[in-house]
């Protein structure tokens, strides 16, 4: 009985992973500088580095 339950759980998990929609961090959003700086990308963020003279 444990083997059948484990097999059903594994099958359900596999089907769920296989049919899940894939999301890309670098999708269709714009990566160009907005304020004249340089855009640096991390794993989960985009940062614009802007230096202004004092």
Phi and psi restraints in degrees (value plus and minus 20) as a CYANA .aco file:
   2 UNK   PHI     -85.5   -45.5
   2 UNK   PSI     -58.5   -18.5
   3 UNK   PHI     -82.9   -42.9
   3 UNK   PSI     -62.1   -22.1
   4 UNK   PHI     -86.2   -46.2
   4 UNK   PSI     -62.5   -22.5
   5 UNK   PHI     -83.6   -43.6
   5 UNK   PSI     -61.4   -21.4
   6 UNK   PHI     -86.1   -46.1
   6 UNK   PSI     -59.8   -19.8
   7 UNK   PHI     -85.6   -45.6
   7 UNK   PSI     -62.4   -22.4
   8 UNK   PHI     -84.5   -44.5
   8 UNK   PSI     -62.6   -22.6
   9 UNK   PHI     -83.9   -43.9
   9 UNK   PSI     -64.4   -24.4
  10 UNK   PHI     -83.5   -43.5
  10 UNK   PSI     -62.7   -22.7
  11 UNK   PHI     -83.6   -43.6
  11 UNK   PSI     -64.1   -24.1
  12 UNK   PHI     -83.1   -43.1
  12 UNK   PSI     -63.8   -23.8
  13 UNK   PHI     -82.4   -42.4
  13 UNK   PSI     -65.0   -25.0
  14 UNK   PHI     -82.6   -42.6
  14 UNK   PSI     -63.3   -23.3
  15 UNK   PHI     -86.2   -46.2
  15 UNK   PSI     -59.0   -19.0
  16 UNK   PHI     -83.6   -43.6
  16 UNK   PSI     -63.0   -23.0
  17 UNK   PHI     -87.6   -47.6
  17 UNK   PSI     -61.1   -21.1
  18 UNK   PHI     -87.5   -47.5
  18 UNK   PSI     -50.3   -10.3
  19 UNK   PHI    -120.8   -80.8
  19 UNK   PSI     -19.9    20.1
  20 UNK   PHI     -90.8   -50.8
  20 UNK   PSI     120.2   160.2
  21 UNK   PHI     -89.7   -49.7
  21 UNK   PSI     123.2   163.2
  22 UNK   PHI    -112.4   -72.4
  22 UNK   PSI     111.9   151.9
  23 UNK   PHI    -133.2   -93.2
  23 UNK   PSI     116.4   156.4
  24 UNK   PHI    -129.4   -89.4
  24 UNK   PSI     114.2   154.2
  25 UNK   PHI     -87.0   -47.0
  25 UNK   PSI     -54.2   -14.2
  26 UNK   PHI    -117.9   -77.9
  26 UNK   PSI      29.8    69.8
  27 UNK   PHI     -86.5   -46.5
  27 UNK   PSI    -150.5  -110.5
  28 UNK   PHI    -116.3   -76.3
  28 UNK   PSI     -12.4    27.6
  29 UNK   PHI     -97.8   -57.8
  29 UNK   PSI     136.5   176.5
  30 UNK   PHI     -98.1   -58.1
  30 UNK   PSI     116.3   156.3
  31 UNK   PHI    -131.1   -91.1
  31 UNK   PSI      -7.3    32.7
  32 UNK   PHI    -103.5   -63.5
  32 UNK   PSI     133.0   173.0
  33 UNK   PHI     -84.7   -44.7
  33 UNK   PSI     118.6   158.6
  34 UNK   PHI    -117.7   -77.7
  34 UNK   PSI     -47.4    -7.4
  35 UNK   PHI    -142.6  -102.6
  35 UNK   PSI       2.4    42.4
  36 UNK   PHI      64.1   104.1
  36 UNK   PSI      -4.2    35.8
  37 UNK   PHI    -121.0   -81.0
  37 UNK   PSI    -178.1  -138.1
  38 UNK   PHI    -135.1   -95.1
  38 UNK   PSI     112.6   152.6
  39 UNK   PHI    -110.0   -70.0
  39 UNK   PSI     107.0   147.0
  40 UNK   PHI    -135.1   -95.1
  40 UNK   PSI     113.4   153.4
  41 UNK   PHI    -127.0   -87.0
  41 UNK   PSI     116.4   156.4
  42 UNK   PHI    -129.0   -89.0
  42 UNK   PSI    -190.8  -150.8
  43 UNK   PHI     -85.0   -45.0
  43 UNK   PSI     -62.2   -22.2
  44 UNK   PHI    -142.5  -102.5
  44 UNK   PSI      -6.7    33.3
  45 UNK   PHI    -174.2  -134.2
  45 UNK   PSI     142.0   182.0
  46 UNK   PHI    -140.4  -100.4
  46 UNK   PSI     115.0   155.0
  47 UNK   PHI    -149.3  -109.3
  47 UNK   PSI     117.7   157.7
  48 UNK   PHI    -122.7   -82.7
  48 UNK   PSI     103.5   143.5
  49 UNK   PHI    -117.5   -77.5
  49 UNK   PSI      95.6   135.6
  50 UNK   PHI    -143.4  -103.4
  50 UNK   PSI     106.7   146.7
  51 UNK   PHI    -130.4   -90.4
  51 UNK   PSI     111.3   151.3
  52 UNK   PHI    -141.5  -101.5
  52 UNK   PSI     120.1   160.1
  53 UNK   PHI     -89.9   -49.9
  53 UNK   PSI     123.2   163.2
